[in-house]
Amino acid sequence: MNPTTHLALINVFVGDIQGGLGPFLGTWLAQAAHWGPGEVGLVTTIVGFATLGLSGPLGALVDRLGRPRLLIAAACAAILVGTLLLLPARAFLTVLAAQFIAAAGGTLVVPAVTALTLGMVGKQAFPKQQGRNQAWNHVGILGAALAISFGTPYTGPSIAFWVLGGLSACAIVAAVTTPKKSWNGRRAVGWKEDDPDDNPERSAILKVLADRRLLILSAALALFNLANGSMLSLLGQKLVAAGQDGTGWTARYVIVAQAVMIPVALFAGSLADRRGRRQLLLVACAVLPARALLSAFLTDPYWLVLAEVLDGVASGVIGVAVPVVVADLTWGSGRTQTALGTVAAVQGVGGALSGWVGGLLALHLGWTWAFLALALPAGLALMMALWLEETCAPGGQDGAGAACSEANPPEAKPAEDTPAEAAVGAQAGP
């Protein structure tokens, strides 16, 4: 089996399991343990902020340990164990501990898969491969949503556990069976392949994270998630208030958005080299205010599908562009996954605050003005993206004139690892 086929399978299987039970947690606890919304919300908030604090350190662990296959398998095992512990859990602390284990595994999966991808295909091919990764990721999410949707009438809410357990087991198998020699340890952590140093020194963490461009990117993503995080939930509540089937329409909107993300991710991966990374970020940030306006003024649930199509475009592009831009900014530092985890933490703060901010806006301003208010941070995110310089121009070169994409690959690239690279890879595997 081709190594990239293993990578595709990993992304299919981890797509739906990164957040554990995710939106099904509240349904399960309400039915099985008779929890109220306040208890569910408190657990979700505590776990959310705790895992945000783990995001950067887990990225650093991926860089330091250099064993992405092992870490992917361990992360999926944590998700599986944490989710299964929820089945008998009824007490608050037990549920909190189980959900934290699952969420920590989900946080580790992202940098580990990114490291495996970089180590397998290299820097120049990374944008297109990241587009494929995200497309397969959304295929997995869509498939799991359909399985749960059609299986719930027959098995009840426990279907979510069966689907998640099966996907976790398959992801572990796909990770451990990935050929050891299919990836390069030097590339995986963001070191240059042509560096003559056998054991290059990692850049200081603070020096990497203090990069002005990385700070601008992080701020833009936090604002993006602040605007985006609560829109679908508010849309469902708006439909319920209007006497519509909010739950049913929310499920349909999720399916629509995920279906749109698949071709968008593939297209964005190709466009990253031809048009540049910055243009992708601009498109994603420009689409979000338009989605907010449609959500504010449209009331027919059929027409509101248009808003979720835009959600698919924005989220699909962001999922491809962010790891690629972070790789551009940190290449040669040995800290790529550390930076990616830290950026994800800042991005997650915006998402964590979005539900609270969106709820307050809807309570005090009403549905229309709540969506219009959420368009403001979306507009600010667009301004931040405009401020960010291009990290890889359409010609395939970065600001220093070095090749950064397949549009302008290096003149000579060895077909096999050099002895130094082989040594790094051997230390990193399995």
Phi, psi and chi 1 to 4 in degrees:
 res  aa     phi    psi   chi1   chi2   chi3   chi4
   1 MET       -  134.9 -173.8 -175.9  -64.4      -
   2 ASN   -60.6  137.4 -168.8  -61.1      -      -
   3 PRO   -55.2  -37.9  -26.8   34.7      -      -
   4 THR   -68.1  -21.2   54.9      -      -      -
   5 THR   -67.4  -40.6  -57.3      -      -      -
   6 HIS   -59.2  -41.7  -75.1  -91.0      -      -
   7 LEU   -63.2  -41.0 -164.4   57.5      -      -
   8 ALA   -62.7  -43.9      -      -      -      -
   9 LEU   -63.9  -42.4  -69.4  173.6      -      -
  10 ILE   -57.3  -45.1  -70.5  170.9      -      -
  11 ASN   -68.3  -35.4  -81.8  -79.9      -      -
  12 VAL   -61.5  -46.5  168.3      -      -      -
  13 PHE   -75.0  -32.7  -62.5  139.5      -      -
  14 VAL   -86.8  -10.7  -55.8      -      -      -
  15 GLY   -53.2  -45.9      -      -      -      -
  16 ASP   -93.4  -12.6 -168.8   64.0      -      -
  17 ILE   -99.0   -3.8   67.9  174.8      -      -
  18 GLN   -60.9  -32.0  -67.8  177.2   26.4      -
  19 GLY  -101.2   18.8      -      -      -      -
  20 GLY    65.4 -135.8      -      -      -      -
  21 LEU   -70.1  -21.7  -77.0 -179.7      -      -
  22 GLY    57.5 -127.2      -      -      -      -
  23 PRO   -67.4  -14.0   23.1  -33.2      -      -
  24 PHE   -84.9   -8.7  -59.6  101.3      -      -
  25 LEU   -61.5  -48.5  175.6   64.9      -      -
  26 GLY   -61.6  -41.6      -      -      -      -
  27 THR   -62.2  -44.5  -56.8      -      -      -
  28 TRP   -63.9  -47.4  169.0 -102.9      -      -
  29 LEU   -67.0  -33.7  -68.3  174.3      -      -
  30 ALA   -66.9  -39.9      -      -      -      -
  31 GLN   -83.5  -41.6  -66.2 -173.8   -1.0      -
  32 ALA   -86.9  -34.8      -      -      -      -
  33 ALA  -116.7   -0.1      -      -      -      -
  34 HIS    58.2   39.7  -53.4  -69.3      -      -
  35 TRP   -79.2  151.4  -80.6   33.7      -      -
  36 GLY   -93.4  169.2      -      -      -      -
  37 PRO   -59.5  -32.2  -22.2   32.2      -      -
  38 GLY   -64.8  -44.7      -      -      -      -
  39 GLU   -65.7  -43.4  -67.9  172.9  -63.1      -
  40 VAL   -61.5  -45.2  174.4      -      -      -
  41 GLY   -63.6  -37.2      -      -      -      -
  42 LEU   -66.2  -44.7 -177.5   57.8      -      -
  43 VAL   -61.2  -45.3  163.8      -      -      -
  44 THR   -61.3  -42.3  -56.5      -      -      -
  45 THR   -67.7  -45.6  -59.9      -      -      -
  46 ILE   -61.9  -47.7  -66.7  173.7      -      -
  47 VAL   -65.2  -39.5  170.5      -      -      -
  48 GLY   -60.2  -48.5      -      -      -      -
  49 PHE   -71.7  -33.1  -82.4  102.7      -      -
  50 ALA   -65.1  -42.9      -      -      -      -
  51 THR   -72.6  -26.4   51.1      -      -      -
  52 LEU   -61.0  -39.2  -74.6  179.6      -      -
  53 GLY   -67.8  -22.9      -      -      -      -
  54 LEU   -86.2  -16.5  -74.9  176.3      -      -
  55 SER   -58.6  -51.3 -172.4      -      -      -
  56 GLY   -63.1  -50.7      -      -      -      -
  57 PRO   -59.2  -36.6  -27.8   36.0      -      -
  58 LEU   -69.7  -34.6  -71.7  177.2      -      -
  59 GLY   -63.2  -40.6      -      -      -      -
  60 ALA   -64.5  -36.1      -      -      -      -
  61 LEU   -61.5  -41.4  173.6   65.9      -      -
  62 VAL   -62.2  -44.8  174.5      -      -      -
  63 ASP   -62.8  -43.2  -80.0  -26.7      -      -
  64 ARG   -74.9  -44.6  178.6   62.3   64.0  179.0
  65 LEU   -76.4  -38.4 -170.3   59.5      -      -
  66 GLY    66.8   31.8      -      -      -      -
  67 ARG  -128.9   72.5  -63.1 -172.5  175.3 -174.4
  68 PRO   -63.5  -34.1   19.5  -31.2      -      -
  69 ARG   -63.0  -46.1  -63.6 -174.4  -51.4  150.3
  70 LEU   -62.8  -42.0  174.0   64.2      -      -
  71 LEU   -69.1  -36.2  -69.5  173.6      -      -
  72 ILE   -62.5  -45.8  -68.2  169.5      -      -
  73 ALA   -62.5  -42.5      -      -      -      -
  74 ALA   -65.1  -40.3      -      -      -      -
  75 ALA   -63.6  -44.1      -      -      -      -
  76 CYS   -66.7  -35.2  -66.2      -      -      -
  77 ALA   -64.7  -39.7      -      -      -      -
  78 ALA   -63.7  -41.1      -      -      -      -
  79 ILE   -61.7  -44.3  -65.2  169.4      -      -
  80 LEU   -63.7  -47.9  178.1   59.1      -      -
  81 VAL   -63.6  -47.2  169.2      -      -      -
  82 GLY   -60.9  -39.7      -      -      -      -
  83 THR   -70.2  -41.5  -56.9      -      -      -
  84 LEU   -65.8  -31.9  -68.0  178.8      -      -
  85 LEU   -65.9  -21.9  -72.6  175.0      -      -
  86 LEU   -72.7  -22.6  -78.2  170.2      -      -
  87 LEU   -57.5  -49.9  -89.9  169.9      -      -
  88 PRO   -90.8   -7.4   33.0  -34.5      -      -
  89 ALA   -70.7  135.9      -      -      -      -
  90 ARG  -133.5  -32.3  -62.8  -65.4 -178.5  -91.5
  91 ALA   -75.1  152.2      -      -      -      -
  92 PHE   -59.6  -49.5 -177.9   86.0      -      -
  93 LEU   -65.7  -35.0  -69.9  178.8      -      -
  94 THR   -66.4  -45.2  -52.0      -      -      -
  95 VAL   -63.7  -41.6  170.9      -      -      -
  96 LEU   -61.1  -45.6 -179.0   65.3      -      -
  97 ALA   -65.0  -43.8      -      -      -      -
  98 ALA   -64.3  -44.0      -      -      -      -
  99 GLN   -67.5  -33.6 -175.7   63.8    5.1      -
 100 PHE   -66.1  -41.7  177.1   77.2      -      -
 101 ILE   -60.4  -45.7  -67.2  171.6      -      -
 102 ALA   -65.2  -42.1      -      -      -      -
 103 ALA   -68.4  -36.3      -      -      -      -
 104 ALA   -63.4  -40.8      -      -      -      -
 105 GLY   -62.0  -41.6      -      -      -      -
 106 GLY   -64.2  -34.3      -      -      -      -
 107 THR   -68.9  -35.4  -56.0      -      -      -
 108 LEU   -73.6  -29.5  176.3   59.5      -      -
 109 VAL   -58.3  -43.7  158.8      -      -      -
 110 VAL   -61.3  -55.7  176.5      -      -      -
 111 PRO   -65.3  -30.5   22.4  -32.5      -      -
 112 ALA   -67.3  -43.8      -      -      -      -
 113 VAL   -66.7  -38.4  171.9      -      -      -
 114 THR   -63.0  -42.1  -56.0      -      -      -
 115 ALA   -63.2  -43.1      -      -      -      -
 116 LEU   -62.5  -39.9 -178.0   62.5      -      -
 117 THR   -64.4  -49.1  -54.6      -      -      -
 118 LEU   -60.7  -42.9  -86.2  169.9      -      -
 119 GLY   -67.3  -25.4      -      -      -      -
 120 MET   -86.4  -44.7 -170.6  175.3  -69.1      -
 121 VAL  -107.9  -17.6  -55.5      -      -      -
 122 GLY    86.4  170.2      -      -      -      -
 123 LYS   -64.7  -43.4  174.8   68.8  165.2   58.9
 124 GLN   -65.9  -37.1  -81.1   70.6   41.7      -
 125 ALA   -90.8   -1.8      -      -      -      -
 126 PHE   -60.6  -44.6 -178.8   55.1      -      -
 127 PRO   -56.7  -48.3  -27.4   36.6      -      -
 128 LYS   -64.8  -40.1  -73.1 -174.5  178.4  179.6
 129 GLN   -68.2  -35.4 -173.6   58.2   50.6      -
 130 GLN   -64.6  -36.3  179.1   63.1   13.9      -
 131 GLY   -61.9  -42.9      -      -      -      -
 132 ARG   -65.4  -42.0  -61.9 -173.7 -169.9  105.2
 133 ASN   -55.4  -48.8  -76.9    2.6      -      -
 134 GLN   -67.0  -35.7  -73.2  -61.8  -59.6      -
 135 ALA   -62.3  -47.4      -      -      -      -
 136 TRP   -65.2  -34.7  -74.7  117.5      -      -
 137 ASN   -58.0  -46.3 -162.1  -80.0      -      -
 138 HIS   -71.8  -29.9  -63.2  -53.0      -      -
 139 VAL   -60.5  -43.1  166.7      -      -      -
 140 GLY   -64.4  -42.9      -      -      -      -
 141 ILE   -63.0  -44.2  -64.9  173.0      -      -
 142 LEU   -63.8  -44.1 -178.2   59.6      -      -
 143 GLY   -63.0  -41.6      -      -      -      -
 144 ALA   -66.5  -40.3      -      -      -      -
 145 ALA   -62.1  -41.7      -      -      -      -
 146 LEU   -66.8  -40.8  -69.2  172.2      -      -
 147 ALA   -62.8  -43.4      -      -      -      -
 148 ILE   -67.9  -40.1  -67.7  172.5      -      -
 149 SER   -62.7  -45.9  176.6      -      -      -
 150 PHE   -81.4  -23.9  -73.0  107.0      -      -
 151 GLY   -86.6  -21.9      -      -      -      -
 152 THR   -58.0  -43.0  -60.9      -      -      -
 153 PRO   -60.3  -22.5  -24.4   34.9      -      -
 154 TYR   -97.6  -33.9  -58.5   99.0      -      -
 155 THR  -117.7   -8.1   62.6      -      -      -
 156 GLY    82.0 -170.6      -      -      -      -
 157 PRO   -65.3  -14.6   21.8  -32.5      -      -
 158 SER   -68.0  -11.7   62.2      -      -      -
 159 ILE   -57.4  -32.3 -177.1   65.8      -      -
 160 ALA   -61.9  -36.2      -      -      -      -
 161 PHE   -67.2  -41.9  -71.5   90.4      -      -
 162 TRP   -65.3  -43.6  -67.4  104.3      -      -
 163 VAL   -64.7  -47.2  170.4      -      -      -
 164 LEU   -65.2  -39.7 -169.3  141.6      -      -
 165 GLY   -63.4  -43.1      -      -      -      -
 166 GLY   -64.0  -43.2      -      -      -      -
 167 LEU   -64.9  -40.6  -69.6  173.1      -      -
 168 SER   -61.7  -45.9  -60.1      -      -      -
 169 ALA   -62.2  -42.5      -      -      -      -
 170 CYS   -65.7  -37.7  -70.3      -      -      -
 171 ALA   -64.9  -38.8      -      -      -      -
 172 ILE   -63.3  -45.0  -66.8  171.0      -      -
 173 VAL   -62.6  -44.4  171.9      -      -      -
 174 ALA   -62.5  -36.2      -      -      -      -
 175 ALA   -71.4  -48.9      -      -      -      -
 176 VAL   -73.4  -20.9  -61.3      -      -      -
 177 THR   -91.5   -2.1   57.1      -      -      -
 178 THR   -64.5  127.8  -58.9      -      -      -
 179 PRO   -55.8  133.3  -24.7   34.0      -      -
 180 LYS   -61.6  -35.9  179.4 -179.7  178.4 -179.6
 181 LYS   -84.8    6.3  -65.2 -177.4  178.7  179.7
 182 SER   -85.7   -4.7   65.3      -      -      -
 183 TRP  -136.3  160.2   65.4  -77.4      -      -
 184 ASN  -116.5  125.1  178.7  -79.8      -      -
 185 GLY   -63.5  -32.5      -      -      -      -
 186 ARG   -68.0  -44.9 -175.3 -175.3  -68.3  -91.4
 187 ARG   -65.6  -36.5  -69.5 -165.9  -60.7 -108.7
 188 ALA   -60.6  -31.0      -      -      -      -
 189 VAL  -102.1    4.2  -62.1      -      -      -
 190 GLY    90.0   26.1      -      -      -      -
 191 TRP   -94.5  145.9  -86.2  -33.3      -      -
 192 LYS   -69.1  138.4  -63.9  177.1 -179.1  178.4
 193 GLU   -70.4  -28.2  -61.3  171.8   65.0      -
 194 ASP   -95.6   13.8   56.6   -5.5      -      -
 195 ASP   -68.2  123.1 -166.5  -33.6      -      -
 196 PRO   -68.8  -16.0   25.5  -34.2      -      -
 197 ASP   -74.7  124.2 -169.4  -11.2      -      -
 198 ASP   -65.7  -33.1  -71.5   -7.2      -      -
 199 ASN  -133.1   73.8 -172.1   23.5      -      -
 200 PRO   -63.1  149.6   21.1  -31.0      -      -
 201 GLU   -83.2  136.7 -175.8  178.3   -7.6      -
 202 ARG   -72.2  144.7  -63.2  177.3 -169.0  -86.9
 203 SER   -68.5  152.5  -60.7      -      -      -
 204 ALA   -62.7  137.9      -      -      -      -
 205 ILE   -58.3  -45.9  -69.1  180.0      -      -
 206 LEU   -63.9  -35.2  -69.2 -179.6      -      -
 207 LYS   -64.4  -40.5 -179.9 -179.1  177.9 -178.7
 208 VAL   -68.4  -47.0  173.0      -      -      -
 209 LEU   -74.1  -19.6  -60.5 -176.4      -      -
 210 ALA   -86.2    2.1      -      -      -      -
 211 ASP   -57.6  125.3 -172.8  -50.4      -      -
 212 ARG   -56.8  -39.1 -175.1 -177.1   66.5   86.3
 213 ARG   -67.2  -36.9  -62.9  165.0  -62.2  173.9
 214 LEU   -68.0  -37.0 -159.5   63.3      -      -
 215 LEU   -65.9  -41.5  -65.5  174.9      -      -
 216 ILE   -63.9  -44.3  -67.2  173.5      -      -
 217 LEU   -59.7  -45.0  175.6   66.1      -      -
 218 SER   -61.8  -43.7  -59.7      -      -      -
 219 ALA   -63.6  -42.1      -      -      -      -
 220 ALA   -62.6  -41.0      -      -      -      -
 221 LEU   -70.3  -36.1  -66.8  173.7      -      -
 222 ALA   -62.7  -43.5      -      -      -      -
 223 LEU   -66.0  -40.2  -70.1  166.8      -      -
 224 PHE   -58.2  -48.8  179.5   93.5      -      -
 225 ASN   -70.3  -31.3  -89.1   24.2      -      -
 226 LEU   -60.6  -39.3  177.9   61.6      -      -
 227 ALA   -78.2  -38.1      -      -      -      -
 228 ASN   -85.3  -32.4 -173.8   63.3      -      -
 229 GLY   -57.8  -38.0      -      -      -      -
 230 SER  -102.2   -1.0   63.0      -      -      -
 231 MET   -62.8  -44.9  -81.6 -163.6 -166.7      -
 232 LEU   -66.5  -41.9 -179.4   57.4      -      -
 233 SER   -61.5  -44.4  175.9      -      -      -
 234 LEU   -64.3  -35.5  -70.8  177.4      -      -
 235 LEU   -64.1  -42.2 -157.5   56.7      -      -
 236 GLY   -62.9  -41.6      -      -      -      -
 237 GLN   -67.2  -35.6  -64.8  174.3   61.1      -
 238 LYS   -62.7  -41.3  173.9 -177.1  174.4  179.2
 239 LEU   -67.9  -38.8  -67.9  176.0      -      -
 240 VAL   -61.2  -44.1  169.9      -      -      -
 241 ALA   -62.4  -26.6      -      -      -      -
 242 ALA   -90.2    5.3      -      -      -      -
 243 GLY    86.0   13.9      -      -      -      -
 244 GLN   -94.1  168.6  -58.7  -76.5  -12.3      -
 245 ASP   -80.2   85.4  177.9   14.5      -      -
 246 GLY   -62.0  -40.5      -      -      -      -
 247 THR   -64.5  -47.3  -58.7      -      -      -
 248 GLY   -62.3  -43.8      -      -      -      -
 249 TRP   -69.3  -34.8  -82.3  107.2      -      -
 250 THR   -61.8  -42.8  -62.1      -      -      -
 251 ALA   -61.3  -41.2      -      -      -      -
 252 ARG   -65.7  -39.0  -63.2 -178.2 -170.1  104.7
 253 TYR   -64.5  -39.0  -66.6  154.5      -      -
 254 VAL   -61.5  -44.3  169.1      -      -      -
 255 ILE   -63.5  -42.8  -67.8  172.9      -      -
 256 VAL   -61.4  -47.6  166.0      -      -      -
 257 ALA   -62.0  -43.7      -      -      -      -
 258 GLN   -66.4  -38.0  -67.7  -62.6  -33.7      -
 259 ALA   -64.2  -37.4      -      -      -      -
 260 VAL   -69.5  -36.5  170.7      -      -      -
 261 MET   -63.2  -27.4  -71.3  178.3 -160.7      -
 262 ILE   -63.3  -58.7  -64.3  170.5      -      -
 263 PRO   -67.5  -32.0   23.4  -33.1      -      -
 264 VAL   -62.8  -43.0  166.4      -      -      -
 265 ALA   -62.9  -43.0      -      -      -      -
 266 LEU   -62.2  -44.3  -71.6  171.7      -      -
 267 PHE   -66.3  -40.8 -173.4   59.9      -      -
 268 ALA   -64.9  -38.2      -      -      -      -
 269 GLY   -61.8  -38.0      -      -      -      -
 270 SER   -74.3  -38.1  175.1      -      -      -
 271 LEU   -71.5  -23.3 -153.9   62.7      -      -
 272 ALA   -58.4  -35.4      -      -      -      -
 273 ASP   -82.8  -38.7  -74.9  -17.8      -      -
 274 ARG   -79.2  -31.1  -68.7 -172.7  -76.1  119.7
 275 ARG  -115.4  -14.3  -63.8  -69.3 -173.9 -179.1
 276 GLY    98.9  154.8      -      -      -      -
 277 ARG   -71.9  -38.0  -77.7   66.9  152.1  139.0
 278 ARG   -61.0  -36.9 -178.1  168.2  171.8  -95.0
 279 GLN   -65.0  -34.6 -173.8  163.2  -34.9      -
 280 LEU   -63.0  -45.5  -68.1 -179.9      -      -
 281 LEU   -62.4  -39.0  -67.1  171.9      -      -
 282 LEU   -63.7  -41.8  -68.5  176.0      -      -
 283 VAL   -62.1  -47.7  168.2      -      -      -
 284 ALA   -61.2  -43.8      -      -      -      -
 285 CYS   -73.6  -27.1  -66.9      -      -      -
 286 ALA   -77.2  -30.6      -      -      -      -
 287 VAL   -70.6  -32.4  162.3      -      -      -
 288 LEU   -63.2  -45.0 -166.3   53.9      -      -
 289 PRO   -60.9  -35.1  -23.7   34.0      -      -
 290 ALA   -64.0  -39.2      -      -      -      -
 291 ARG   -62.7  -41.1  179.0 -166.4  178.2 -160.9
 292 ALA   -62.2  -41.1      -      -      -      -
 293 LEU   -65.2  -43.1  -67.3  174.7      -      -
 294 LEU   -62.8  -42.0  -70.5  177.5      -      -
 295 SER   -65.3  -30.2  -59.5      -      -      -
 296 ALA   -74.2  -40.6      -      -      -      -
 297 PHE  -106.1  -16.9  -66.6  112.1      -      -
 298 LEU   -89.7  141.3  -66.1  179.3      -      -
 299 THR  -120.0  -23.7   55.5      -      -      -
 300 ASP   -72.9  122.9 -170.6  -37.5      -      -
 301 PRO   -61.4  -27.1   18.5  -30.9      -      -
 302 TYR   -69.2  -42.9  -71.8   95.9      -      -
 303 TRP   -69.7  -27.8  -78.9  105.7      -      -
 304 LEU   -68.2  -12.2  -77.6  167.4      -      -
 305 VAL   -57.5  -31.7  169.2      -      -      -
 306 LEU   -59.9  -38.1  -65.8  174.7      -      -
 307 ALA   -63.3  -37.8      -      -      -      -
 308 GLU   -78.9  -22.3  -64.6  -43.7  -60.2      -
 309 VAL   -63.2  -43.2  169.4      -      -      -
 310 LEU   -65.1  -34.3  -65.2 -177.9      -      -
 311 ASP   -60.6  -42.4  177.6   28.2      -      -
 312 GLY   -62.2  -38.7      -      -      -      -
 313 VAL   -66.1  -51.5  172.6      -      -      -
 314 ALA   -62.5  -49.7      -      -      -      -
 315 SER   -69.6  -36.3  -61.0      -      -      -
 316 GLY   -63.3  -40.7      -      -      -      -
 317 VAL   -70.0  -44.2  170.3      -      -      -
 318 ILE   -60.1  -41.5  -76.8  -71.0      -      -
 319 GLY   -60.7  -29.2      -      -      -      -
 320 VAL   -86.8  -45.7  174.0      -      -      -
 321 ALA   -68.4  -40.4      -      -      -      -
 322 VAL   -63.5  -52.6  171.8      -      -      -
 323 PRO   -60.8  -33.5  -22.4   34.2      -      -
 324 VAL   -67.2  -44.8  172.9      -      -      -
 325 VAL   -64.8  -42.0  171.8      -      -      -
 326 VAL   -62.2  -41.0  171.6      -      -      -
 327 ALA   -62.8  -40.2      -      -      -      -
 328 ASP   -59.2  -45.7  -73.2  -18.8      -      -
 329 LEU   -74.9  -22.2  -64.8  177.1      -      -
 330 THR  -114.2    3.1   59.5      -      -      -
 331 TRP   -62.4  132.2 -161.6 -111.5      -      -
 332 GLY    95.1   -4.6      -      -      -      -
 333 SER   -93.8  -21.7   68.0      -      -      -
 334 GLY    73.5   14.4      -      -      -      -
 335 ARG  -127.5   24.4  -60.3  -76.3 -171.6 -174.6
 336 THR   -60.1  -47.0  -63.5      -      -      -
 337 GLN   -73.9  -29.4  -51.8  -47.6  -37.9      -
 338 THR   -60.7  -47.2  -54.4      -      -      -
 339 ALA   -65.6  -40.8      -      -      -      -
 340 LEU   -63.0  -41.8 -177.6   61.4      -      -
 341 GLY   -65.0  -38.6      -      -      -      -
 342 THR   -68.0  -43.2  -54.8      -      -      -
 343 VAL   -61.4  -41.0  168.5      -      -      -
 344 ALA   -62.8  -34.9      -      -      -      -
 345 ALA   -65.6  -45.7      -      -      -      -
 346 VAL   -63.7  -42.1  177.4      -      -      -
 347 GLN   -60.2  -40.3 -176.8  177.8    1.1      -
 348 GLY   -67.8  -29.0      -      -      -      -
 349 VAL   -60.4  -43.2  169.6      -      -      -
 350 GLY   -60.6  -42.6      -      -      -      -
 351 GLY   -66.0  -39.4      -      -      -      -
 352 ALA   -65.4  -36.3      -      -      -      -
 353 LEU   -78.8  -20.1  -67.7  174.6      -      -
 354 SER   -61.9  -43.1 -176.3      -      -      -
 355 GLY   -61.7  -42.3      -      -      -      -
 356 TRP   -67.9  -46.7  175.9   62.4      -      -
 357 VAL   -64.3  -45.1  171.4      -      -      -
 358 GLY   -61.3  -40.8      -      -      -      -
 359 GLY   -63.5  -42.7      -      -      -      -
 360 LEU   -64.0  -40.9  -70.6  177.9      -      -
 361 LEU   -62.8  -44.4  -70.4  171.6      -      -
 362 ALA   -65.2  -37.9      -      -      -      -
 363 LEU   -65.8  -41.9  178.5   64.0      -      -
 364 HIS   -97.2  -24.4  -64.9  -71.1      -      -
 365 LEU  -114.3  -15.7  -58.7  178.4      -      -
 366 GLY    90.3  169.0      -      -      -      -
 367 TRP   -63.6  -47.8  -57.4  114.2      -      -
 368 THR   -61.0  -50.4  -60.8      -      -      -
 369 TRP   -70.9  -26.3  -76.3  103.9      -      -
 370 ALA   -63.3  -46.4      -      -      -      -
 371 PHE   -67.3  -38.6  -74.8  111.8      -      -
 372 LEU   -64.0  -37.8  -68.2  177.1      -      -
 373 ALA   -66.7  -35.8      -      -      -      -
 374 LEU   -69.7  -19.2  -71.5  175.1      -      -
 375 ALA   -69.5  -21.2      -      -      -      -
 376 LEU   -66.4  -53.3  -67.1  177.5      -      -
 377 PRO   -62.5  -29.2   17.0  -29.2      -      -
 378 ALA   -64.1  -40.9      -      -      -      -
 379 GLY   -65.8  -38.0      -      -      -      -
 380 LEU   -65.9  -36.6  -69.4  174.4      -      -
 381 ALA   -62.2  -39.3      -      -      -      -
 382 LEU   -62.7  -40.9  177.0   58.6      -      -
 383 MET   -64.5  -39.3  -66.1  176.1   62.9      -
 384 MET   -64.8  -39.4  -61.2  -65.2  -73.4      -
 385 ALA   -65.0  -36.2      -      -      -      -
 386 LEU   -65.4  -31.1  -75.0  167.4      -      -
 387 TRP   -75.1  -25.3 -170.3   16.4      -      -
 388 LEU   -75.9  129.9 -178.2   68.5      -      -
 389 GLU   -72.4  159.0  -54.5   98.6  -71.2      -
 390 GLU   -67.5  132.4  178.0   59.8   77.4      -
 391 THR   -93.9  -17.7   59.7      -      -      -
 392 CYS  -154.1  107.1 -177.3      -      -      -
 393 ALA   -68.2  160.1      -      -      -      -
 394 PRO   -55.3  -24.0  -27.6   34.5      -      -
 395 GLY   -74.5   -4.7      -      -      -      -
 396 GLY    88.4   19.3      -      -      -      -
 397 GLN  -126.9  146.3  -66.6 -177.2  -28.0      -
 398 ASP   -85.2 -172.5   58.8   21.9      -      -
 399 GLY   -63.4  -25.0      -      -      -      -
 400 ALA   -89.8    0.5      -      -      -      -
 401 GLY    87.7    5.1      -      -      -      -
 402 ALA   -84.7  150.7      -      -      -      -
 403 ALA   -66.0  133.6      -      -      -      -
 404 CYS  -129.9    5.4   57.6      -      -      -
 405 SER  -157.5  173.9   74.0      -      -      -
 406 GLU   -70.7  -12.8  -74.6 -171.8  -36.6      -
 407 ALA   -65.1  -25.3      -      -      -      -
 408 ASN  -147.0   71.8 -175.1   17.6      -      -
 409 PRO   -69.5  163.8   27.0  -33.4      -      -
 410 PRO   -59.4  153.6  -20.0   30.4      -      -
 411 GLU   -65.5  -37.1  -67.6 -177.2    5.0      -
 412 ALA  -136.6  122.5      -      -      -      -
 413 LYS  -126.0  118.3 -178.0  176.1  179.4  179.8
 414 PRO   -61.6  141.1   22.2  -32.1      -      -
 415 ALA   -71.3  -28.5      -      -      -      -
 416 GLU  -124.9  162.4  -62.3 -179.0   -3.1      -
 417 ASP   -64.5  143.6  -68.9  -14.9      -      -
 418 THR   -70.4  164.1   64.4      -      -      -
 419 PRO   -55.4  -38.0  -28.5   35.9      -      -
 420 ALA   -65.0  -42.3      -      -      -      -
 421 GLU   -67.9  -38.9  -70.0  170.5  -21.2      -
 422 ALA   -61.2  -35.8      -      -      -      -
 423 ALA   -66.3  -42.3      -      -      -      -
 424 VAL   -62.3  -44.5  175.4      -      -      -
 425 GLY   -63.2  -38.1      -      -      -      -
 426 ALA   -65.5  -38.3      -      -      -      -
 427 GLN   -67.8  -31.0  -68.0  173.9    3.0      -
 428 ALA   -79.9  -30.7      -      -      -      -
 429 GLY   -78.9  161.7      -      -      -      -
 430 PRO   -86.3      -   29.0  -33.8      -      -
